[in-house]
Amino acid sequence: MTTTRVPLWRDVRVLRWVLQLAIVAVVAAAIAWLYGNYTENASRLNIPTNFDFLDNPAAFEITGNSMSQNAPVRDALYQGFLNTLRVSIVGIIAATLLGTIIGIARLSQNWIVNRLAAVYVEAVRNIPLALFLIFGLLVVVLGVFPPIADAWDLAGLAIVSNRGIAVPWYADGSGTILVLAIVVGMIAWWGVAKWRNSVSDRTGEASRSGLWGGGVFVVIVGAVWIGLGFGVTIPEIDGRQTVGGIRVDPSFFALFFALVIYTASHIAEIVRGSIQAVPKGQGEAAHAIALTGFQRMWHVILPQAFRIAIPPIGNQYLNLIKNSSLGAAIGYYDLTLVAQTSVGNGSPAVPVFTLTMAIYITISLVTSAIVNLANRRFTLVER
């Protein structure tokens, strides 16, 4: 029996490859055409296309930063990168905590708590983020916070005014060493907690992993703090400004406020849906062994819910990082505003924004890698 070979122009596998190669060729041709136009126009207008501008003086100052105007553009971009990381990291932590609390409140048996959480989620999710940004600056910071002459003094530890929020900060030591000590302490916390859980599995006694791990963290950080002579500086009002501590710039607070309030509303719905996806039998079994409501949620429901919630919450983290670029609209010198200001001072636009986009892509890819690592770590392995 002989089989007739299918002609190449009718072979599905060949046609698929040809179609994909054709699409790649069209995209490559479009990119080459655009790049050719760009280089031709840049050459005609005598616009540089390299990255030599990074060595030029920035010629502008960054609010809340001691960087000199004579510092090179690369230093300004680095400070903008750090400012983007600062608001993104603290925003992710705060939005996760607030979103988790609101998500749990959405399932509360208390009618008032349930309705308040629902109103928050439905209202915030349907308002543009840019409006929250303007609201945070014009209403909260400039409208609610008092002028520096009438600043709120919170128990002598913090000073709140429309010029920012001054809080205690470390002194007489290296910030890098302190951060390393905190990182080591967190790793030790995780290791001790894992050890205590294994002990609990073998013996049946209470693990108290949080207590043991937290104690080790405090010991490590405390030992570094005392051993290296770190101190604390408290903010005080000195005329029309504050001295001591560290001051949170109004634009930083407004951006942080907007990002947390907005992102938490989306995380809340993810948490609520993930909790509802946990089989009801899990909660009933926890109730049958006399666990309290908090114990059921903390030890049984949330660990399973977050296995489901990690991927969509990771997407919200990426959105928060990218949305932080809106801070440029209110004068927060993140990476975007530094790039815009650099272009306004004569740096070539295409190389500046190409570099800026590459940095944002790198931040997002690193964040995605961390989220994917956590997702693989907590995913249940089925037999």
Secondary structure, 3 states (H helix, E strand, C coil): CCCCCCCHHHCHHHHHHHHHHHHHHHHHHHHHHHHHHHHHHHHHCCCCCCCHHHHCECCCCCCCCCCCCCCEHHHHHHHHHHHHHHHHHHHHHHHHHHHHHHHHHCCCCCHHHHHHHHHHHHHHHCCCHHHHHHHHHHHHHHHHCCCHHHCEEECCCEEEECCEEEECEEECCCHHHHHHHHHHHHHHHHHHHHHHHHHHHHHCCCCCHHHHHHHHHHHHHHHHHHHCCCEEECCEEECCEEECCEEECHHHHHHHHHHHHHHHHHHHHHHHHHHHHCCHHHHHHHHHCCCCHHHHHHHHHHHHHHHHHHHHHHHHHHHHHHHHHHHHHHCCCCHHHHHHHHHHCCCCHHHHHHHHHHHHHHHHHHHHHHHHHHHHHHCCCCC
